[in-house]
């Protein structure tokens, strides 16, 4: 029901955006980009706090799908009811955004990313290696990260928010002399139409590639009064190509025949480069036949079980990934973040070539298990997440070079590049630290800071207090002592409020 409602809503609005009369002339809150930060911003304002009416919120997504770098591929005939996360796929337990949002705010089911939590900790997060890497899961224990965005969007749409897919914002312009709350309104323009939309608040949840494609009269740029310092920082980006490849098998032989449940593997052979992980990829493992005769499946992968599913065969994010050239050459469309290869289609030979490489690489393990490689059929599909630099609205993985060295004052003007407008930037590309490079927490931290400092919202009740004080309240100060002072004052306020409450209640 959840997906049916969401997809139906998306389909209606996607069709409607071909007609300019269907686009409103005014949205109090406009979000460009239905990625994690953009949907979170709208959800916090309209659902979590009810600060604005959901009917006053419009979300514009350039692509036909939602999610940004969260991309769960589904609904192809060979997939049955599993999904493949060709984009983002895990989060660190110590990153309270998004972990608290997922587990406490949205109450979604999660599990350790590594098999039986045996991965030795997560390589990212404020808790370091002491925290686990987690994933949002389906009923089979597989990663389904896009469910986070789908859940927030469903709640927004059910309350009256508007979602327009296939709608490219081309400009964020001066709205004239109309002043709201001491600042000017903005006008949004769109590709393929002369329609103009007025908005009091705009959040640009777009990668730098998409920002660079905006009308240069847009208010975020220096030509229209935007901060030179912010523009310089925004444009000093490192772009990494992200390639993530899965092979779908009728027999998940790495589990069923070899019992390989955890770990990385790879080879740089030019034929078909491998750089995968055994624990990464959706599978279904049959445990028995039910009373109705239908199979019953396990809620997590089963070692030596009767399993089928997908294996991650390649995963790299790099600026100069020479081995990735092989996979980059198979990208069907740089403006679509997913390439699918199936028998009878373009590059169908890769299915057999990849299988041969996998069999060669695992020859010793197959021989030790008494498995003839010839008995294993090649994959029936390949799914490749391709987040490449020339994919304007897809978004390669980017980070600002000044991010580790820029003072908090610079980060402040990056999030609001023009003081005359309530126009904000929030995206993983503008995360505040290289520690968050490529992780959703960078964009979400920036979004929560905008909500706190610019929108006046307080801490979400479900969000860890210590994390909020350090990572949100503390980031506008360049010295640790100043940040500590804010945290102490915040705690004193809470304590004082509690004392007054107890006094009034008991007296």
C-alpha positions in Angstrom: 0.0 0.0 0.0 2.8 2.4 0.9 4.5 2.1 -2.5 1.3 2.0 -4.4 0.2 5.4 -2.9 3.6 6.9 -3.5 4.1 5.7 -7.0 0.6 6.6 -8.0 1.2 10.1 -6.7 4.5 10.4 -8.5 3.0 9.2 -11.7 0.1 11.7 -11.6 2.4 14.7 -10.9 5.0 13.4 -13.4 2.3 13.5 -16.1 1.0 16.8 -15.0 4.2 18.7 -15.3 4.0 18.5 -19.0 1.3 21.1 -18.8 2.2 24.5 -17.3 -1.3 25.1 -16.0 -0.8 22.2 -13.6 2.2 23.9 -12.0 1.2 26.3 -9.2 2.1 29.9 -9.4 3.1 30.0 -5.7 4.6 27.6 -3.2 5.6 28.8 0.2 8.4 26.2 0.4 10.0 24.9 -2.7 12.6 22.1 -2.8 14.6 21.4 -5.9 15.8 17.8 -5.8 14.0 14.8 -4.2 17.1 13.5 -2.6 17.8 12.8 1.0 18.5 16.3 2.2 15.6 17.9 0.2 12.9 15.4 1.3 14.2 15.6 4.9 14.0 19.4 4.8 10.3 19.3 3.7 9.5 16.4 6.1 10.9 18.2 9.1 9.0 21.4 8.3 5.6 19.9 7.3 5.4 16.5 9.1 7.8 16.4 12.0 7.1 19.9 13.3 4.1 21.1 11.4 5.9 24.4 11.0 4.3 24.9 7.6 1.3 23.3 6.0 2.2 20.3 3.8 0.0 21.8 1.1 2.4 24.8 0.9 5.3 22.5 0.1 6.4 21.7 -3.5 9.2 19.3 -4.4 10.6 19.4 -7.9 12.7 16.5 -9.1 14.6 16.6 -12.5 14.6 12.8 -12.9 11.6 10.5 -13.4 12.5 8.8 -10.1 13.0 10.0 -6.6 16.0 9.5 -4.3 19.0 11.2 -5.8 22.0 9.0 -4.9 19.7 6.6 -3.1 18.6 4.3 -5.9 16.8 1.0 -5.3 16.3 -0.7 -8.7 13.1 -2.8 -8.8 10.2 -4.1 -10.9 12.2 -5.7 -13.8 10.7 -9.1 -14.7 13.8 -11.1 -13.7 13.9 -9.5 -10.2 10.7 -10.9 -8.6 10.2 -8.9 -5.4 13.8 -8.0 -4.6 15.5 -4.6 -5.1 19.1 -3.7 -5.8 20.6 -0.6 -4.2 22.8 0.6 -7.0 23.3 3.9 -5.1 23.8 4.6 -1.4 23.3 1.4 0.7 24.4 1.8 4.3 24.8 4.2 7.2 27.0 4.4 10.3 25.2 3.7 13.6 27.2 6.6 15.2 26.0 9.1 12.6 22.8 10.1 14.5 21.6 11.7 11.3 20.5 9.5 9.6 20.5 6.6 12.1 18.1 8.2 14.7 15.8 9.4 11.9 15.6 5.9 10.4 15.3 3.9 13.6 13.4 6.4 15.9 11.8 9.0 13.7 10.5 6.6 11.0 10.7 3.3 12.8 12.1 1.4 9.9 13.6 -2.1 10.1 17.4 -2.2 10.1 20.1 -4.8 10.3 23.9 -4.9 10.3 25.4 -4.4 6.9 27.9 -7.1 7.6 26.9 -10.8 7.9 25.9 -11.4 11.6 27.6 -8.1 12.5 31.0 -9.6 11.9 32.5 -6.8 9.9 34.6 -5.4 12.8 32.8 -2.0 12.9 32.1 0.8 10.5 34.8 2.9 9.0 32.8 6.1 9.4 30.9 7.8 12.1 31.4 9.9 15.2 31.7 6.6 17.1 34.5 5.4 14.9 35.1 1.6 14.6 33.0 1.0 17.7 29.8 1.5 15.7 28.2 -0.9 13.2 27.4 -0.1 9.6 23.6 -0.6 9.3 21.2 -1.0 6.4 17.5 -0.5 6.0 16.0 -3.9 5.2 13.2 -5.6 3.4 11.5 -8.8 4.7 14.5 -10.9 3.4 17.1 -8.8 5.2 18.3 -7.1 2.1 19.3 -3.4 1.8 16.5 -1.1 0.7 17.8 2.4 1.5 15.4 4.3 -0.7 12.6 3.2 1.7 13.7 6.1 3.9 12.9 8.7 1.3 9.8 6.9 0.1 8.4 6.8 3.7 9.0 10.6 4.2 7.5 11.4 0.8 4.5 9.2 1.5 3.8 11.1 4.7 4.3 14.4 3.0 2.0 13.5 0.1 -0.7 12.1 2.4 -0.8 15.5 4.1 -1.1 17.5 0.9 2.5 18.2 -0.3 3.1 18.3 -4.0 5.7 16.2 -5.9 6.6 17.0 -9.5 9.0 14.5 -11.1 10.6 15.1 -14.5 10.7 18.8 -13.7 14.0 20.6 -14.1 14.5 23.9 -12.2 16.6 26.1 -14.5 16.7 29.3 -12.4 16.2 30.8 -9.0 15.7 34.5 -9.8 14.9 37.7 -8.1 11.2 37.8 -7.2 11.0 41.6 -7.4 10.3 43.9 -4.5 8.0 41.6 -2.6 9.5 41.2 0.9 8.7 38.3 3.2 10.2 38.3 6.7 12.8 40.9 5.7 13.9 39.0 2.6 12.9 38.9 -1.0 10.9 36.1 -2.6 12.4 34.1 -5.3 11.1 33.0 -8.7 11.7 29.5 -10.0 11.9 28.8 -13.7 11.6 25.5 -15.4 12.9 23.7 -18.5 10.6 23.7 -21.5 8.2 26.3 -20.3 7.8 30.0 -19.6 6.0 29.3 -16.3 7.3 31.1 -13.2 6.7 30.1 -9.6 7.0 32.4 -6.6 8.4 31.0 -3.4 9.3 32.4 0.0 11.7 29.6 0.9 13.8 27.6 -1.5 16.1 24.6 -0.7 18.4 23.6 -3.5 19.1 19.9 -2.9 21.2 19.6 -6.0 24.8 18.5 -6.8 27.3 21.1 -8.1 26.8 19.7 -11.6 23.2 20.8 -11.5 23.9 24.1 -9.8 26.3 24.9 -12.5 23.6 24.4 -15.1 21.3 27.1 -13.6 20.6 30.4 -15.2 23.6 32.6 -14.2 21.2 35.3 -13.1 20.1 33.0 -10.3 20.5 34.7 -6.9 23.0 32.1 -5.6 25.6 33.5 -8.1 27.8 36.6 -7.6 26.2 38.2 -10.7 22.9 38.5 -8.8 24.4 39.4 -5.4 25.5 36.0 -4.2 28.5 35.6 -2.0 31.9 35.5 -3.9 33.3 33.5 -1.0 30.5 30.9 -1.2 30.7 30.6 -5.0 34.5 30.1 -4.8 34.1 27.3 -2.3 31.2 25.7 -4.1 33.1 25.5 -7.3 36.3 24.2 -5.8 35.0 20.7 -6.1 36.5 17.2 -6.4 34.4 15.0 -8.5 34.5 11.2 -8.2 32.9 8.8 -10.5 30.9 6.2 -8.7 30.5 2.7 -10.2 28.6 0.0 -8.4 27.9 -3.3 -10.3 25.7 -6.3 -9.4 25.2 -9.6 -11.2 21.9 -11.4 -10.7 22.1 -15.2 -10.5 19.4 -18.0 -10.3 21.9 -19.7 -7.9 23.7 -17.5 -5.4 26.6 -19.8 -5.6 28.9 -17.7 -3.3 26.4 -18.5 -0.5 24.9 -21.8 -1.5 28.0 -23.6 -2.8 31.0 -21.8 -1.2 29.5 -20.3 2.0 31.2 -17.0 1.4 29.0 -14.7 3.5 31.4 -11.8 4.3 34.5 -10.1 2.9 35.9 -8.3 -0.1 37.5 -9.7 -3.3 38.8 -8.4 -6.5 41.2 -8.4 -9.4 42.5 -5.7 -11.7 42.6 -7.9 -14.7 41.7 -5.8 -17.7 39.2 -8.4 -19.1 36.6 -7.8 -16.5 37.8 -6.0 -13.4 36.4 -7.2 -10.1 36.1 -5.3 -6.8 33.2 -6.7 -4.9 31.8 -7.8 -1.5 30.1 -11.1 -0.7 27.7 -9.7 1.8 26.5 -7.0 -0.5 23.6 -7.8 -2.8 20.0 -8.8 -2.3 19.2 -12.6 -2.0 16.3 -14.8 -1.2 17.0 -18.1 0.7 14.4 -20.7 0.8 14.0 -22.6 4.1 11.1 -24.8 3.4 7.8 -25.3 1.5 4.8 -23.9 3.3 1.5 -25.6 3.8 0.1 -24.0 0.7 3.0 -25.4 -1.3 4.6 -21.9 -1.7 8.2 -21.5 -0.6 9.0 -19.9 2.8 12.1 -17.6 2.8 14.5 -16.7 5.5 14.7 -13.2 6.9 18.4 -13.1 6.3 21.0 -14.8 4.1 21.6 -18.5 4.9 25.1 -20.1 4.7 25.0 -23.0 2.2 21.3 -22.3 1.8 19.0 -22.6 -1.2 19.5 -19.0 -2.3 19.3 -16.9 -5.4 20.0 -13.2 -5.9 22.6 -10.6 -6.8 26.3 -10.3 -6.0 28.3 -7.1 -5.9 31.1 -7.5 -8.4 32.5 -4.0 -8.6 32.4 -0.9 -6.4 34.7 2.0 -6.7 34.5 5.8 -6.2 37.6 7.4 -7.6 38.8 10.4 -9.7 41.1 8.4 -11.8 39.9 4.8 -11.5 41.7 3.1 -14.5 40.0 -0.3 -13.9 36.7 1.4 -13.9 37.2 2.4 -17.5 35.9 -1.0 -18.5 32.6 -0.5 -16.7 32.3 3.2 -17.6 32.4 2.1 -21.2 29.1 0.2 -20.7 27.2 3.2 -19.3 24.0 3.5 -21.4 23.2 7.1 -20.6 25.1 9.4 -18.3 21.9 11.2 -17.4 20.5 7.9 -16.0 22.2 6.6 -12.9 21.5 2.9 -13.8 22.5 0.7 -16.7 20.9 -2.7 -17.1 22.4 -5.5 -19.2 20.3 -8.5 -20.1 20.5 -11.3 -22.7 19.7 -10.1 -26.2 20.4 -6.5 -25.3 23.4 -4.2 -25.8 26.6 -5.5 -24.3 25.0 -8.9 -23.6 28.4 -10.6 -24.1 29.4 -9.0 -20.7 27.2 -11.5 -18.9 29.3 -14.5 -20.1 32.6 -12.5 -19.8 31.9 -11.5 -16.2 30.8 -15.0 -15.2 34.0 -16.5 -16.7 36.1 -14.0 -14.7 34.2 -14.9 -11.5 34.7 -18.6 -12.1 38.4 -18.1 -12.7 38.8 -16.0 -9.6 37.0 -18.6 -7.4 38.5 -21.6 -9.1 40.3 -22.9 -5.9 37.2 -22.5 -3.7 35.0 -24.2 -6.3 37.4 -27.1 -6.6 37.6 -27.5 -2.9 33.8 -27.6 -2.6 33.6 -30.1 -5.4 31.7 -27.7 -7.7 32.1 -27.9 -11.4 32.1 -24.3 -12.7 30.3 -25.5 -15.9 27.3 -26.4 -13.7 26.8 -22.8 -12.8 24.8 -20.7 -15.2 25.9 -17.2 -16.0 24.0 -14.2 -14.5 20.7 -13.3 -16.1 21.2 -9.6 -15.6 23.7 -6.9 -14.6 22.7 -3.7 -12.8 25.2 -0.9 -12.7 24.9 2.3 -10.7 26.8 4.9 -12.7 27.1 8.3 -11.0 29.4 10.1 -13.4 30.5 13.7 -13.7 28.7 14.4 -17.0 25.4 13.2 -15.5 24.1 16.7 -14.7 21.1 15.8 -12.6 22.4 12.4 -11.6 25.2 13.6 -9.4 28.7 12.2 -9.2 30.2 12.1 -5.7 31.6 15.5 -5.0 33.1 17.4 -2.2 34.4 21.0 -1.8 38.2 21.2 -1.5 37.8 24.0 1.0 35.5 21.9 3.2 38.2 20.8 5.8 39.9 24.2 6.0 37.1 26.7 5.6 36.0 28.5 8.8 32.4 28.1 10.0 31.6 31.5 8.7 32.3 30.4 5.2 30.2 27.3 5.6 27.4 29.6 6.8 27.5 31.6 3.5 27.6 28.3 1.5 24.3 27.2 3.1 22.8 30.7 2.4 24.8 32.2 -0.5 22.7 35.4 -0.7 21.5 37.2 2.5 18.6 38.9 0.6 16.8 35.6 0.0 15.7 32.5 1.9 17.5 30.3 -0.7 19.6 27.6 0.8 21.9 24.9 -0.4 22.0 21.4 1.1 23.6 18.4 -0.5 26.2 15.8 0.3 28.5 17.7 -2.0 28.6 20.6 0.6 29.1 18.4 3.7 31.3 20.1 6.3 34.0 17.5 6.6 35.9 15.0 4.4 35.0 12.6 7.2 31.4 12.6 5.7 32.6 12.4 2.1 30.2 10.2 0.2 27.9 9.7 3.2 24.4 11.0 3.7 25.2 12.5 7.1 27.1 15.4 5.5 24.1 16.7 3.7 21.7 16.0 6.6 23.9 17.8 9.1 23.9 20.8 6.8 20.1 20.6 6.4 19.5 20.4 10.1 21.7 23.4 10.6 19.6 25.4 8.2 16.5 24.3 10.0 17.9 25.4 13.3 19.8 28.6 12.4 17.6 29.9 9.5 14.1 28.4 10.2 14.2 28.5 14.0 13.5 24.8 14.5 14.6 23.0 17.7 16.2 19.6 18.1 14.0 16.7 16.8 12.8 14.8 19.9 14.1 11.6 18.3 17.7 12.9 17.7 20.5 12.3 20.1 21.1 15.4 22.3 24.9 15.2 22.5 25.2 14.8 18.7 22.8 17.7 18.1 24.7 20.0 20.4 28.1 19.2 18.8 27.2 18.7 15.2 24.4 21.3 14.8 24.5 23.9 17.6 28.3 23.9 17.7 29.1 24.3 14.0 28.7 28.1 13.8 31.6 28.7 16.1 35.2 28.4 15.0 36.7 27.7 18.4 36.0 24.6 20.6 35.6 26.8 23.6 32.8 28.8 22.0 31.0 25.6 20.9 31.4 24.2 24.4 29.9 27.4 25.8 26.8 27.0 23.6 26.4 23.3 24.7 26.8 24.3 28.3 24.2 27.1 28.0 21.9 24.8 26.2 22.1 22.2 29.0 21.7 24.9 31.7 18.5 26.1 29.9 17.1 22.5 29.9 18.0 22.1 33.5 16.4 25.4 34.5 13.3 24.5 32.6 13.1 21.2 34.4 13.6 22.7 37.8 10.8 25.3 37.2 8.5 22.5 35.9 9.1 20.4 39.0 8.5 23.3 41.3 5.2 24.3 39.6 4.0 20.7 39.4 4.6 19.8 43.1 3.9 23.2 44.6 
